[in-house]
Amino acid sequence: MAYTPKQVFLNGIWLDNPVFRQVLGICSTLAVTNLLANTLFMCFGLIFTTTLSNLTISFLRDYIPKRIRMIVQVLIIACYVMIIDIIIKALAPDIHHFIGPYVGLITTNCIVMGRAEAFASQNKPLLSMYDGIASGVGYSLVLIFIASVREPLGFGTILGMTLPARDVWWHAWTIMIMPPGAFFMLGLFTWFARRWLTREVKR
Amino acid sequence: MDQLQNMNFFASLILIFTSAAFTDNILLARFLGMCSCLAISKKVDNSIGLGGAVIFVTASTTAFNYLIYKYVLVPLGIEYLRLLIFIVIIAAFVQLLEMIVERFSEKLYYALGIFLPLITVNCAILGIALFMLNKPYSFWQAFAFGLGGGFGWFMAITLIGGIREKINESDLPKGLGGPAITLIIIGIMSLAFVGFSGMLKI
């Protein structure tokens, strides 16, 4: 099947969004969204990895034997993750201390693997790169939305800056920065997004 | 952490196992292994099968990765290659497990289908190996950590499977069925597990 770039972007960002449509990459979605700064670095890492790994795998798609393609794909992805891990460590050591293990886990992030397997191994390099960018951006938008709800409610800050007149009206909603808050937020988000999406598709 | 070193050998193992399984549950507190959990936990049988496989793989690979890291990567000064090495070891183990399951239980083999090779990319397993590196564990303590982590995952996915079997029969609002309601159920379970976290700290 032939895709146009426009279609690829629309699918990756909205119609087939990796997080709430394909239910992939949930682990890091939940884990890093308690602070917006962490989320931004994570998104940067994921877009980098999924774009370049899609490109590479697509270039090599005719040379990788079918039987061992999974392991080859994982190795290619792991190389890019190592690069991004070192970059984040150099740029922001504090943030790396917290999200370090999760950056390493981009290797096993199902979005990267899933796009490599479902798209890059069957399509042309440039199109695969677009697909990688689209999936990465689709993932990032969901994460940024969730983080920008959780951080103000849990810490009373946005990107580390205190909300205006915090002492007057704000009360710490501790559950939002703990694991259950992440599950509830993502559950509700998935619900509303799917509800909206089914209505749109029907029309 | 110091108290861990001074403690009786077996007491420390039990403590690490319990904390990995309950207070630091890999699925409910660390959010790892969600993708395969959401996909497989529709039925209790499948949950138990995949959970058992995960216990086996985590326990053995954590121990093996520990040895490789300590005696090969650190002396050679190539710790930054850990991701690559760990994932290869895990992939090899999963291949082994796949052959074993295919040989002994054909029914389970077909029930698990594509998810068996996907244990390779189950983040819980690589995650436990990476979290283990942050802690000053000895070999057996690392093994207990892997076993506990795997057991915690098994327990969580089995419980979720049980709840989902019941939920599937009820009438849900549009769009809430499937992943959304499962996430909310896991959220409520995670609330219960947060209660454990005051019990012991490692």
Boltz contact constraints between the chains, C-beta under 6 A:
constraints:
  - contact:
      token1: [A, 23]
      token2: [B, 38]
      max_distance: 6.0
  - contact:
      token1: [A, 23]
      token2: [B, 179]
      max_distance: 6.0
  - contact:
      token1: [A, 24]
      token2: [B, 35]
      max_distance: 6.0
  - contact:
      token1: [A, 26]
      token2: [B, 34]
      max_distance: 6.0
  - contact:
      token1: [A, 26]
      token2: [B, 35]
      max_distance: 6.0
  - contact:
      token1: [A, 27]
      token2: [B, 31]
      max_distance: 6.0
  - contact:
      token1: [A, 27]
      token2: [B, 32]
      max_distance: 6.0
  - contact:
      token1: [A, 27]
      token2: [B, 34]
      max_distance: 6.0
  - contact:
      token1: [A, 27]
      token2: [B, 123]
      max_distance: 6.0
  - contact:
      token1: [A, 30]
      token2: [B, 31]
      max_distance: 6.0
  - contact:
      token1: [A, 31]
      token2: [B, 31]
      max_distance: 6.0
  - contact:
      token1: [A, 71]
      token2: [B, 91]
      max_distance: 6.0
  - contact:
      token1: [A, 74]
      token2: [B, 87]
      max_distance: 6.0
  - contact:
      token1: [A, 78]
      token2: [B, 83]
      max_distance: 6.0
  - contact:
      token1: [A, 78]
      token2: [B, 84]
      max_distance: 6.0
  - contact:
      token1: [A, 78]
      token2: [B, 87]
      max_distance: 6.0
  - contact:
      token1: [A, 82]
      token2: [B, 83]
      max_distance: 6.0
  - contact:
      token1: [A, 101]
      token2: [B, 130]
      max_distance: 6.0
  - contact:
      token1: [A, 101]
      token2: [B, 131]
      max_distance: 6.0
  - contact:
      token1: [A, 104]
      token2: [B, 83]
      max_distance: 6.0
  - contact:
      token1: [A, 104]
      token2: [B, 130]
      max_distance: 6.0
  - contact:
      token1: [A, 105]
      token2: [B, 123]
      max_distance: 6.0
  - contact:
      token1: [A, 105]
      token2: [B, 127]
      max_distance: 6.0
  - contact:
      token1: [A, 107]
      token2: [B, 83]
      max_distance: 6.0
  - contact:
      token1: [A, 107]
      token2: [B, 87]
      max_distance: 6.0
  - contact:
      token1: [A, 108]
      token2: [B, 121]
      max_distance: 6.0
  - contact:
      token1: [A, 108]
      token2: [B, 123]
      max_distance: 6.0
  - contact:
      token1: [A, 108]
      token2: [B, 126]
      max_distance: 6.0
  - contact:
      token1: [A, 110]
      token2: [B, 35]
      max_distance: 6.0
  - contact:
      token1: [A, 113]
      token2: [B, 121]
      max_distance: 6.0
  - contact:
      token1: [A, 179]
      token2: [B, 29]
      max_distance: 6.0
  - contact:
      token1: [A, 179]
      token2: [B, 190]
      max_distance: 6.0
  - contact:
      token1: [A, 180]
      token2: [B, 187]
      max_distance: 6.0
  - contact:
      token1: [A, 180]
      token2: [B, 190]
      max_distance: 6.0
  - contact:
      token1: [A, 180]
      token2: [B, 191]
      max_distance: 6.0
  - contact:
      token1: [A, 183]
      token2: [B, 183]
      max_distance: 6.0
  - contact:
      token1: [A, 183]
      token2: [B, 186]
      max_distance: 6.0
  - contact:
      token1: [A, 183]
      token2: [B, 187]
      max_distance: 6.0
  - contact:
      token1: [A, 183]
      token2: [B, 190]
      max_distance: 6.0
  - contact:
      token1: [A, 184]
      token2: [B, 187]
      max_distance: 6.0
  - contact:
      token1: [A, 186]
      token2: [B, 183]
      max_distance: 6.0
  - contact:
      token1: [A, 187]
      token2: [B, 180]
      max_distance: 6.0
  - contact:
      token1: [A, 187]
      token2: [B, 183]
      max_distance: 6.0
  - contact:
      token1: [A, 187]
      token2: [B, 184]
      max_distance: 6.0
  - contact:
      token1: [A, 190]
      token2: [B, 179]
      max_distance: 6.0
  - contact:
      token1: [A, 190]
      token2: [B, 180]
      max_distance: 6.0
  - contact:
      token1: [A, 191]
      token2: [B, 175]
      max_distance: 6.0
  - contact:
      token1: [A, 191]
      token2: [B, 176]
      max_distance: 6.0
  - contact:
      token1: [A, 191]
      token2: [B, 180]
      max_distance: 6.0
  - contact:
      token1: [A, 194]
      token2: [B, 175]
      max_distance: 6.0
  - contact:
      token1: [A, 195]
      token2: [B, 174]
      max_distance: 6.0
  - contact:
      token1: [A, 195]
      token2: [B, 175]
      max_distance: 6.0
